[in-house]
Amino acid sequence: MDAASLSLLLSEQGWALLTALPPYDEQRVMALSTRLQAEGLDPALVAAALTQSRLRARARTKFGDFADGMLFTPAGLEQATRLPVAAHHARRYLAAGLTRVADLTTGIGADAMALAGVGIQVLAVDLDEVTAAVATVNLRHFPEAQVRHGDGLQLDLTAEGVDGVYADPARRSAAGRRSWEPTDWTPPLDALLALRDRVPAVGLKLGPGLPHRLVPDGALAQWVSVDGDVVEVGLWFGPLAPEGPGRSALVLRDGRAHTLAGGTDDDERPPVGAVGTYLYEPDGAVIRAGLVGTVAQGLNGRLLDPTIAYVTADRLVPSDVATTYRVLDDLPFGVKRLRTYLRERGVGRLTVKKRGTAVTPEQLRGQLDLRGDAEATVVLTRVGGSQRVLLVEPVADPTAATTGRSDPAASGGEPEEP
């Protein structure tokens, strides 16, 4: 969005048009555009309004109903924090007793909204003038928030009365490509870390692919997932990290939050062993945080392979940070063998999960030529260095699950030859 488009949208006519637009429908947008222009509306205004309508529709996954009253830029929406995650950020600042936070890279204002929503005074700054104007619109209902156009690193934090800092640096090189070189970021990582000399309470949001080697000393690094999608890693310092330094995972699922902590590079490696009665698939945030071993210890379980993030156990232990499956069968991998096995059971719909194998699920389904009305889930993975297929079923209510693997012959088929 450029300044001219923003000016059109903020006019009385522009805002009225945005409010009146029907829910965005890609199939009807051309006809709607033609009709609106035929009614005498400025084509530039129509284009800007329909672009905002499309962005608002996309933004609902991050902001829910709040999206309908917000403005967005494409880049700002892409980098914006999801509102439930921003709320957790804000709670850290609130729990630390902070009263005035500088959001140095506010973007469209998502985190500033969450901070102001819990009563914290926010000084929101962005280098881009249009983006700062968009943030001003989005923060219009929050008297606790003040938006400025400028370089957040140039703020006199002491004179501004700031006792907490937050930043979400853009992680792209000069060529526009995503980069894990901290000197490429805007602002650079070293410049942000240097702020701790003036304000110990510093929080940084980075991409979830952050290598562990780039986690600064003294930081609590917390990887965050939302309904299975790993969305970020937060680096928290000083009073924002009462847990102390290390690695942790925050799993937000079905509106509930679950935290797993305790990760350091010195963690004891979990044992590796045979397939048990239950299989656990740790959440992606747990895997990124390097806490699969912590999950295995909590389940009194073991890994199927030292390089694969599947945990197995003989007894059922409910877990908030891993998906639980009951293992029904364990077979050596082979397309012909698996095809025969599934046909004997009338499986026509198959969910394929995989780790540690080059097999492509879509290609495998075509090779299996599935027929029947039954559904099944298989896990393709390595066990003890060998490729295996595990037939599993999700345990929706772990406390009600039965134990013991089913006998293949008891389910209507002969045991497979090795």
CORKARA-V562183 format. One record per backbone hydrogen bond with DSSP energy under -1.0 kcal/mol. NH is the residue of the N-H (numbers start at 1). CO is the residue of the C=O. E is the energy in kcal/mol with one decimal. If there is no record, write none. Layout:
nh=NH co=CO e=E
nh=NH co=CO e=E
This chain:
nh=6 co=2 e=-2.2
nh=7 co=3 e=-2.4
nh=8 co=4 e=-2.0
nh=9 co=5 e=-2.2
nh=10 co=6 e=-2.0
nh=15 co=11 e=-2.7
nh=16 co=12 e=-1.8
nh=17 co=13 e=-2.1
nh=18 co=14 e=-2.4
nh=19 co=15 e=-2.2
nh=20 co=16 e=-1.6
nh=21 co=17 e=-1.3
nh=28 co=25 e=-1.6
nh=32 co=28 e=-2.4
nh=33 co=29 e=-2.6
nh=34 co=30 e=-2.4
nh=35 co=31 e=-2.2
nh=36 co=32 e=-2.6
nh=37 co=33 e=-2.2
nh=38 co=34 e=-2.1
nh=39 co=35 e=-1.4
nh=40 co=37 e=-1.6
nh=41 co=36 e=-1.8
nh=46 co=42 e=-2.5
nh=47 co=43 e=-2.5
nh=48 co=44 e=-2.2
nh=49 co=45 e=-2.7
nh=50 co=46 e=-2.6
nh=51 co=47 e=-2.0
nh=52 co=48 e=-2.1
nh=53 co=49 e=-2.3
nh=54 co=50 e=-2.2
nh=55 co=51 e=-2.4
nh=56 co=52 e=-2.9
nh=57 co=53 e=-2.0
nh=58 co=54 e=-2.0
nh=59 co=55 e=-2.4
nh=61 co=58 e=-1.2
nh=62 co=59 e=-1.4
nh=63 co=59 e=-2.9
nh=64 co=60 e=-1.9
nh=66 co=63 e=-1.5
nh=67 co=64 e=-1.4
nh=68 co=65 e=-1.4
nh=69 co=66 e=-1.8
nh=70 co=67 e=-1.6
nh=77 co=73 e=-2.7
nh=78 co=74 e=-2.0
nh=79 co=75 e=-1.9
nh=80 co=76 e=-1.2
nh=83 co=62 e=-2.7
nh=86 co=82 e=-2.8
nh=87 co=83 e=-2.2
nh=88 co=84 e=-1.2
nh=89 co=85 e=-2.1
nh=90 co=86 e=-2.7
nh=91 co=87 e=-1.9
nh=92 co=88 e=-1.4
nh=93 co=89 e=-1.5
nh=94 co=90 e=-2.5
nh=95 co=91 e=-2.9
nh=96 co=92 e=-1.6
nh=97 co=94 e=-1.6
nh=98 co=93 e=-2.0
nh=101 co=121 e=-2.8
nh=102 co=164 e=-2.6
nh=103 co=123 e=-2.0
nh=104 co=166 e=-2.5
nh=106 co=125 e=-2.5
nh=109 co=106 e=-2.5
nh=113 co=109 e=-2.3
nh=114 co=110 e=-1.7
nh=115 co=111 e=-2.5
nh=116 co=112 e=-2.7
nh=117 co=113 e=-2.0
nh=118 co=115 e=-1.0
nh=119 co=116 e=-1.7
nh=120 co=115 e=-2.0
nh=121 co=99 e=-2.3
nh=122 co=144 e=-2.5
nh=123 co=101 e=-2.6
nh=124 co=146 e=-3.2
nh=125 co=103 e=-2.8
nh=126 co=148 e=-1.7
nh=132 co=128 e=-2.4
nh=133 co=129 e=-2.0
nh=134 co=130 e=-2.4
nh=135 co=131 e=-2.5
nh=136 co=132 e=-1.9
nh=137 co=133 e=-1.8
nh=138 co=134 e=-2.4
nh=139 co=135 e=-1.8
nh=140 co=137 e=-1.5
nh=142 co=139 e=-2.0
nh=145 co=142 e=-1.7
nh=146 co=122 e=-2.5
nh=148 co=124 e=-2.9
nh=150 co=126 e=-2.2
nh=154 co=151 e=-1.8
nh=155 co=152 e=-1.4
nh=157 co=155 e=-1.2
nh=160 co=156 e=-2.2
nh=161 co=158 e=-1.3
nh=162 co=157 e=-2.4
nh=163 co=100 e=-2.5
nh=164 co=100 e=-1.1
nh=165 co=201 e=-2.6
nh=166 co=102 e=-2.6
nh=167 co=203 e=-1.7
nh=170 co=186 e=-2.5
nh=173 co=177 e=-3.1
nh=176 co=173 e=-2.0
nh=179 co=171 e=-1.9
nh=184 co=181 e=-2.8
nh=186 co=170 e=-2.2
nh=189 co=182 e=-1.3
nh=192 co=188 e=-1.6
nh=193 co=189 e=-2.7
nh=194 co=190 e=-1.9
nh=195 co=192 e=-1.0
nh=196 co=193 e=-1.6
nh=197 co=194 e=-1.6
nh=198 co=195 e=-1.5
nh=199 co=195 e=-3.0
nh=202 co=200 e=-1.4
nh=203 co=165 e=-2.2
nh=204 co=235 e=-2.6
nh=205 co=167 e=-2.3
nh=206 co=233 e=-2.9
nh=210 co=207 e=-1.6
nh=214 co=211 e=-1.9
nh=215 co=212 e=-1.5
nh=219 co=216 e=-1.6
nh=220 co=236 e=-2.3
nh=221 co=246 e=-2.8
nh=222 co=234 e=-2.8
nh=223 co=248 e=-2.3
nh=224 co=232 e=-2.6
nh=225 co=250 e=-2.3
nh=226 co=229 e=-2.6
nh=227 co=252 e=-3.6
nh=229 co=226 e=-1.9
nh=231 co=224 e=-2.4
nh=232 co=224 e=-1.2
nh=233 co=206 e=-2.4
nh=234 co=222 e=-2.8
nh=235 co=204 e=-3.1
nh=236 co=220 e=-2.3
nh=237 co=202 e=-1.8
nh=240 co=237 e=-1.8
nh=241 co=238 e=-2.1
nh=244 co=241 e=-1.8
nh=246 co=219 e=-2.0
nh=247 co=263 e=-2.1
nh=248 co=221 e=-2.5
nh=249 co=260 e=-2.8
nh=250 co=223 e=-3.1
nh=251 co=258 e=-3.5
nh=252 co=225 e=-2.6
nh=253 co=256 e=-2.7
nh=256 co=253 e=-2.1
nh=258 co=251 e=-2.1
nh=260 co=249 e=-2.6
nh=263 co=247 e=-2.3
nh=267 co=264 e=-1.7
nh=273 co=303 e=-2.5
nh=278 co=313 e=-2.6
nh=279 co=325 e=-2.6
nh=280 co=311 e=-3.6
nh=281 co=323 e=-2.7
nh=283 co=321 e=-2.8
nh=287 co=283 e=-1.9
nh=288 co=284 e=-2.7
nh=289 co=285 e=-1.9
nh=290 co=287 e=-1.4
nh=291 co=286 e=-2.6
nh=295 co=291 e=-2.0
nh=296 co=292 e=-2.5
nh=297 co=293 e=-2.3
nh=298 co=294 e=-2.1
nh=299 co=295 e=-1.6
nh=300 co=297 e=-1.0
nh=301 co=296 e=-3.2
nh=302 co=312 e=-2.3
nh=303 co=271 e=-2.9
nh=304 co=310 e=-1.3
nh=308 co=305 e=-1.5
nh=310 co=308 e=-1.4
nh=311 co=280 e=-2.4
nh=312 co=302 e=-3.2
nh=313 co=278 e=-1.9
nh=323 co=281 e=-2.5
nh=325 co=279 e=-2.7
nh=326 co=393 e=-2.9
nh=327 co=277 e=-2.8
nh=328 co=391 e=-3.2
nh=329 co=391 e=-1.6
nh=331 co=389 e=-3.1
nh=333 co=387 e=-2.1
nh=338 co=334 e=-2.9
nh=339 co=335 e=-2.8
nh=340 co=336 e=-2.3
nh=341 co=337 e=-2.3
nh=342 co=338 e=-2.6
nh=343 co=339 e=-2.3
nh=344 co=340 e=-2.1
nh=346 co=343 e=-1.4
nh=347 co=342 e=-2.4
nh=348 co=374 e=-2.4
nh=349 co=374 e=-1.8
nh=351 co=376 e=-2.6
nh=353 co=378 e=-2.7
nh=355 co=380 e=-2.2
nh=364 co=360 e=-2.6
nh=365 co=361 e=-2.4
nh=366 co=362 e=-1.5
nh=367 co=363 e=-1.8
nh=368 co=364 e=-1.9
nh=369 co=365 e=-1.1
nh=371 co=347 e=-1.0
nh=374 co=346 e=-2.6
nh=376 co=349 e=-1.9
nh=378 co=351 e=-2.7
nh=379 co=390 e=-2.4
nh=380 co=353 e=-3.1
nh=381 co=388 e=-1.9
nh=383 co=386 e=-2.8
nh=384 co=304 e=-1.7
nh=386 co=383 e=-1.7
nh=388 co=381 e=-3.1
nh=389 co=331 e=-3.3
nh=390 co=379 e=-2.5
nh=391 co=329 e=-1.9
nh=392 co=377 e=-2.5
nh=393 co=326 e=-1.8
nh=395 co=324 e=-2.6
nh=400 co=397 e=-2.5
nh=412 co=409 e=-1.4
nh=413 co=408 e=-1.5
